[in-house]
Amino acid sequence: EPQNPDQSGHASQQYYATKSLANPQWKLVGDTGSYTTASWYRWFLDSANATSSSIVGKSFRTYCSFGCSNGSASEYVNVAIDPNAAAPSNIIDTSKNYQIASGENRALAQVGGSPSTTTISSSSYNPASVWTFVANGDGSYTIKNASSGNLLGVDNTTAGRAWGAALSVAAPITANATAQQWFIIPGTTSTGEATGSYSIVNRYSGLVISLSRGPEQSVTLPARSWTDSTEGSVGAGQTQAAQTVSLSPVN
C-alpha cells in the first residue's frame, strides 16, 4: 500500500500483493475506487479479530493518518479486494481429508472423545488424526476433525492468546469465532520457491501450531526459526521443525 503519488486527495489508494516475501514480485491487485485520499501513513488490521495486522483476509480495515479523505487527519475504512482480480486460489483442496504432521514426525490427533489434542507418530494411521479444511471465503479456514466433526481451535478467551496455549477440538463457537479459524502459510525457500510445507496460524492469537514429542505436544507458539532450549520457558525444546507441517491427503 504505497504512498499515493497523487497528493491532491482525489485519487484512489492502490494495493499490491506478492506470492513470496523472500523473493517479492509485487502485482497490482486493486484500489479503493471512489474512496480517495492523499494517504500519507497507512496500516492494515484484520477486521475479523480487530487486533492483528500480521495477516489479514480479503476483507480488512485500512487505517490512515494525515491526508485522509475530505481533509481528515485520521480514519479507517473497510476494504474488500475483489477475489476475481487479486486473490490466489484456495491453498488447500477442501474436497480432501488430510493428516497434519510436523517435521518431527508427529501428527495432530484428537484424544478419544475428549476436546483435547495430542500427537502421534505420523506414520501411524488413526481416524482421530484425519482433518478436513473448510474455506471461509476470506482467506482463512476452519479445520474439522473427520472423526468427531468438531473444529480445531484454541480457547476463545485471553487464555487462547497466551504463548503455549493448548489446542482443543470443540463444537463451533460464535463468540470470538476467530479462535477456530486458521491461516495456512506456504513455506518458501530464501529465493521464493515453494517447499511443500506449511505453517498454520491461529487467527485469534496469531500463534502457530507446534507439534513435537515433548510434554507440550499440541500447542500454539510464536513463529520459530530456532530451538528454545531455555529450561522452564514456555515452549522449551520446541523447534522450527515442530511448526513446519506437511498436509498429506488420506482416504
HUSUL-V899373 format. One record per backbone hydrogen bond with DSSP energy under -1.0 kcal/mol. NH is the residue of the N-H (numbers start at 1). CO is the residue of the C=O. If there is no record, write none. Layout:
BEGIN
NH&CO + NH&CO
END
This chain:
BEGIN
15&30 + 17&27 + 27&17 + 29&15 + 30&15 + 32&13 + 35&32 + 37&11 + 38&67 + 39&67 + 40&66 + 41&65 + 43&63 + 45&61 + 46&52 + 50&46 + 58&138 + 60&79 + 61&45 + 62&77 + 63&43 + 64&75 + 65&41 + 66&73 + 68&72 + 71&68 + 72&69 + 75&64 + 77&62 + 79&60 + 81&58 + 85&82 + 86&82 + 94&92 + 96&93 + 98&131 + 99&248 + 101&246 + 102&106 + 103&241 + 105&102 + 107&120 + 108&100 + 109&118 + 110&128 + 111&116 + 114&111 + 118&109 + 120&107 + 122&105 + 124&121 + 129&126 + 130&127 + 131&98 + 132&144 + 134&142 + 136&140 + 141&182 + 142&134 + 144&132 + 145&150 + 146&130 + 149&145 + 151&170 + 152&143 + 153&168 + 154&179 + 160&157 + 161&158 + 162&159 + 164&220 + 165&162 + 167&218 + 168&153 + 169&115 + 170&151 + 179&176 + 180&177 + 181&178 + 182&141 + 183&201 + 185&199 + 187&197 + 189&193 + 192&189 + 195&187 + 198&245 + 199&185 + 201&183 + 202&207 + 203&181 + 204&178 + 206&202 + 208&221 + 209&200 + 210&219 + 211&242 + 212&217 + 217&215 + 219&210 + 220&165 + 221&208 + 228&238 + 233&230 + 236&233 + 237&228 + 238&235 + 243&240 + 245&198 + 246&101 + 248&99 + 250&97
END
